[in-house]
């Protein structure tokens, strides 16, 4: 695949002139869509709500650093070092869902489509379903949380593996063991596979039918961003100077298969986000570049030329008609497709 330098006016299809710059005024940690409304979550204290017309409304959400964020399409829920779990809706209304009794950091959060919310503080993970709250003690500090798309199972990543909890059942939690520190976790959309991001530059996975291991290694850097393609056929990841795309279309997932490598640049991929309906993904890089990439043949479209800081946030609107991005130094933009 031909490499190009987006900073040198390379001959690649470009939509940079269609991007609407957004002066959100803060370093950005994540971005989420509530319908056609984009919510940029800052690294500290604030979020910025961007309406369809581009109007920007800042909102105070925490009294310090924002440590985690998740969205179910109706709200954005964040945790902070102020010990609070906060929900924000598209109207800018803020609701404090929980306050840690010891003011411990709330550094992981996950949402379920039925309205359940999970969060963690230290070694304890909490789950609140319809009016009921449960807690689960883990063997070490929680590294990541994820609800299974089907059924109410909660995966809790921690040192040396993942614990699967069943909040609505009396069933004993299941333990999936793999040595090392697991810092993030995700279920495949069909709930058949579970994948964690490791402290080392690797992923680890399990096929849940038989708990068979899947080792996904060879990265030059830690994988901090993962996104499932439409239909869950592939898992796109950051951590290298190309987008690494692991195949999950077969019952064996990536076992015995090599990943695809798309969109190589002279910079490391820092964020990935797959289109909700089509086999397209957006990739952000450590030099600030943003590309749209067609998964089938690797065709690339330049969305943003390189800048001064890494891309830290990428998201598609639910219909896939809008793409939003943000950087560590506060540059942000949105493009309508």
N, C-alpha and C positions, 0 to 999 in steps of 0.2 A: 504494500500500500504506500502510495506516495506521501511522504511527510511534507508538511508546509509550516511556515512561520506566520501566524496570524498577525504579527506585528509588522510584517514586511509587505503587506498588500498582496498576499498570495492569490493565485487564480482559483478561488474556491467560491461557491455560491454563498452569498452573504445577505443577511437580513438586519444588519446592524443599524441601518437607517430607519427601521421600523420600531426599534426599541424605544420605549418611553422611559427616560431616566426618572428616578424617584428619589427625592431628597429626604430620606427617612431620618437622617441626622444621628445615627448610632451604629456601632459595629453590630453585625447581624449574626445570630446563631442558627436560626432556622426560619423557614417560611412555609405557610400553610394556606389552603384555600377553604373558605366557607362559602360555598356557591361560587359566584364570580368575584367575591371580595377576598383580597389577599391580606394576610396577617403576617407581618414581619416581626419576629421575636428578637429583641435585642439581647446582647450579652449581659446587660445589667439593667434592672429596674423596669424597663419600658417595652411596650410593643407598639407597632404602628399599623393602623388599619387603612388599607388603600381601596377606595371605592372604584366603581367601574369608570368614573370620569377622571380618575387620577388624584382625587382629593385625598390628603393624608391627615389622619387623625391619630396623634400620639395618645397612649393610654398608660398610666402607671399600673404595674402588675405586681412588682416585688420591691422589697426594701433593700435589695442587694443584687448579687449575681443570679442570673437565671441559669439553672443547671440542667434542665431537661424540658422537653415540650413534645406533645402529641396532639393529634387532631382526629376527630371522627366525622368531620365534614359539617358538624353543627356547632362545634366549639373547639377552642384550643385550650388545652390544659397544661399548665406549667408548674414546675417545682423550683424552689429557690433556696439559697443559703440562709434565708430568713425563717426557714422551717414551715413555709406555707405552700399549700397546693391550691392553685388558683385556676378558675375557668373563665374564659373570655369569649363572648359571642360577637357576631358581626356588627351588632349595634354599639359595641364598645362597653357593654355591661360586664362588670367584674364580680365574680362570686367566689369567695374563699371556701373551698370544699373541705379543707382540713388544715389544722395547725398542729405541728408536732409538739407534744407535751414537753419535750426536752430541747426544743428548738434545734434539733439536728437537721442537717442538710437533707432536703428531698431531692435526690439526684437521678431518679428514674421514674418514668410514668408510662402507662400503657392504657389504651381505651379499647373497649369491646363494642361492636355494633349495637348491642342491646342496651347500652348505657352504662355498663359496669366500668369502673375505673380502678386501676392498680397503681400503687406507688411504693417507693422504698425509702427507708432512712436507716443507714448503717446496715446491720445484718437482718433487719426485719422488713418483710414485704407485706403490704396491706391490700386488701381487695374489698371494694364496696359494691355490692349488687343492690337490687331494689330494696333500699331501706336497711340492709344488713351489712355489717362490716366484720371481716375476719383478718387475722394476722398469722403470718407463717414465719417462724424463726429459721434462718439459714445458717449453714456452718461457717460462713465468712461474709464479708461485705458484698451486697448485691451489686452485680455489674451491669445487668440489663433485664428488662421485662418485656414479655410479649404475650398477648392472648392468641389462642388458636382461632382461626376464622370460623371453624365449625365446632360447636359445643363450647362449654365454658371451662377451658383449661388454661392455666397460666404457667408459662415457662419463666423460671427465675434463673438467670445466669449468675455464677459465682466462681470462686476458686475451685478448680478440679472438676467442674462439670455444670450440669443444669438440673434443677429440681422442677418436676411437673406437678403443679398443685391443682386440686379440683375443688374450687370454692363452694360449689353447690352440693357437694357429696361428702359423705363420711369417709370416702376412700383415702387410704394412706398415700401421701405424695410418692411419686416415682423419681428415682435418681438415675441420671444418665452421666456416667463417669468418663472424664478425659482429663489427663493431667495438664495443669496450666491455669492461667487466669483468663476467664471468659468475660469480656467487657461489653458485649451486645448480643442480642438474640433475635431471631425472626423465624416464624413459621412460613412454609410455602403456602400459597393461596388454597391449595387442596388439602392442607393439614397433614400431608403425608411425610414431610421432611421438616427437620429443625436444623438451623444453621446458627453458629455463634461466630462472632469476631473475637480473636484471641489478642492477648497483650503482645505476643510475638507476631511477626508478619505472616499470618495464616488465618484461615477459617477452619472450623471443624463442623461436621454435620452428622446427623443420625437419620436413618430411615426408620420411622417410628413403628412400622409394622413388626420389625424384628430387632430394632435398636442397632442395626449394623452401622459401623462407623464409615464416615466419608472424610478423608483428609484432603484439604484444598490448600496447598502451600505453594511456595515459589515467589511470593510477593517481596519486593524490595522494601516496602514500608507497611506499617500497620493499616488494616482495613477499617476506616472510620465511617464509610457510607455504603449502604447496600440497598438495592431496589429490585423488586420482582417485575419482570416484563408482563405485558398483558396476557392473561390466562395462566401465568406462572410457569411459562415454558423455559425461562432462563432467569438467573440471578446476576444482575450487574453489580460490580463492586469497584470501589476506589482502591488506592494503595500501590498503583504502578503508574508508569508513564503511558499506559494505554488503559482503556476500559476493559476489565477482565469479566467475561460473560460465561458463567457456568451453565451447562445444559441440564434441565430438569424435566424434559418432556417425557422421558421413559420412566418405567417403574423403578429403575436402578439409579435414577438421577445422574450425577456426574461420575459415578463409580466407573473406573476404567476409561474415562474419556478426558480429552484435553479441552480446556476452555477456549473460547474464541477471544481474540484480542482486537479491539476496535479503536479507532481515533488516536493513533500515536502522536505524541507531542514531546517537545523538549521541556516538559514540565510534568509534575505528578498530578494524577487525577485526585481531586479533593472532595468532590461531591457527584453523585449520580442520581437521576430520577427518570424512571421509565414512564412513557405515555400511558394513560389509563386504558386506551382502546386499541392503539396501533403498535406495531413493532418498531417503535422509535424510542430513543432515549435522549436525554440531555446530560451532558457531562461538563462539570466545572473543574478548573485546573488551579494549581498552586500559583500560577502567574496571572490569574484573573480571567483567563480566556473561558468562554462558554461555547460549546458546540452542540448542535443537534445531529444525531447519528441514526441512520437507518440500519436496523439490526441485520437485515437480510444480506446486504452487500457492503455495509460500512460507509455508504455515501454520507458526506459531511456537509453541514451548513453552518457557517459562522454566525453566532448570535452576538457575541461580545469579544472585542479585541482584548489583548492582555492589558492588565492594569498594574496597580501597585500592591495588591494583596490577593490572597487566595479566595476563591469562591467557597463560601461557607454554607450556602443555602440554595436549594433548587426545588421547585414544585410546579406541577401542572394543575390547572383547574379540573374539576370533575369531568367536564365534557372534553377536555384536552384542547380547548381553543385558546388558552392563555398559558404562558410560561413565565414564571417569576424567578429572579435570582437575586442574591445578595452576597456581599463580601465581608471579610473580616474588618475592613476599614470603613464600612458604612456605605459603599456604593451599592445601589440597587436599581433594578429595572424590571420592566414587564413588556412582553411582546404578544400581540394578538396574531393568531395564525389562521 
